């Protein structure tokens, strides 16, 4: 008996290989750089980048557009 080959994942109109990761593109917003998706045995998993809480009153997002940091 042969083992099944790793399955690919479909996200939108694209196919991704097993263990491949990508930033999803969501119309009309475009590429979501703060979200990472990956394919695991035919299942798509996505997660938003986790950011530490900001300790200041007016954080900036200059270095990392996903996470705010104090100036």
C-alpha positions as CSV (number, residue, x, y, z in Angstrom):
1,X,0.0,0.0,0.0
2,X,1.4,3.4,-1.0
3,X,1.3,6.4,1.4
4,X,-0.6,9.4,0.3
5,X,1.5,12.3,-1.0
6,X,1.3,15.6,0.9
7,X,-1.7,17.5,-0.3
8,X,-1.7,21.0,-1.6
9,X,-3.9,23.8,-0.3
10,X,-6.2,26.1,-2.3
11,X,-6.5,29.7,-1.1
12,X,-8.6,32.0,-3.4
13,X,-7.5,31.1,-6.9
14,X,-4.0,29.9,-6.1
15,X,-2.7,26.5,-5.0
16,X,0.1,26.2,-2.4
17,X,2.3,23.2,-1.7
18,X,2.4,21.4,1.6
19,X,4.6,23.4,4.1
20,X,4.5,26.5,1.9
21,X,3.7,29.9,3.6
22,X,2.4,33.2,2.1
23,X,0.7,36.5,2.9
24,X,-2.9,36.3,1.7
25,X,-4.3,38.7,-0.8
26,X,-7.8,39.8,-0.1
27,X,-9.6,41.9,-2.6
28,X,-10.2,44.9,-2.5
29,X,-7.5,45.3,0.3
30,X,-4.6,43.6,-1.5
31,X,-1.8,41.7,0.3
32,X,-2.3,41.3,4.1
33,X,1.3,41.6,5.3
34,X,0.4,41.3,8.9
35,X,-1.2,37.8,8.3
36,X,0.8,34.7,7.5
37,X,-0.9,31.6,6.1
38,X,0.7,28.2,5.6
39,X,-0.4,24.8,4.1
40,X,-0.4,21.7,6.3
41,X,-1.5,18.4,4.7
42,X,-4.1,20.1,2.6
43,X,-5.4,22.4,5.3
44,X,-4.8,26.2,5.2
45,X,-3.9,27.8,8.5
46,X,-3.6,31.6,9.0
47,X,-2.5,33.8,11.9
48,X,-2.2,37.5,12.4
49,X,1.2,38.6,13.6
50,X,1.1,38.9,17.4
51,X,2.4,42.2,18.8
52,X,3.5,43.1,22.3
53,X,1.3,45.7,24.1
54,X,2.5,49.3,23.6
55,X,3.5,51.1,26.8
56,X,3.2,54.6,25.4
57,X,0.3,56.9,24.6
58,X,1.1,57.5,20.9
59,X,2.9,54.5,19.4
60,X,4.3,54.7,15.8
61,X,4.4,52.0,13.2
62,X,7.4,53.2,11.2
63,X,9.7,50.1,11.5
64,X,7.0,47.5,11.5
65,X,3.6,48.4,9.9
66,X,2.0,45.5,11.8
67,X,3.1,46.4,15.3
68,X,3.2,49.8,17.0
69,X,6.3,50.8,19.0
70,X,7.0,53.8,21.2
71,X,9.0,56.6,19.6
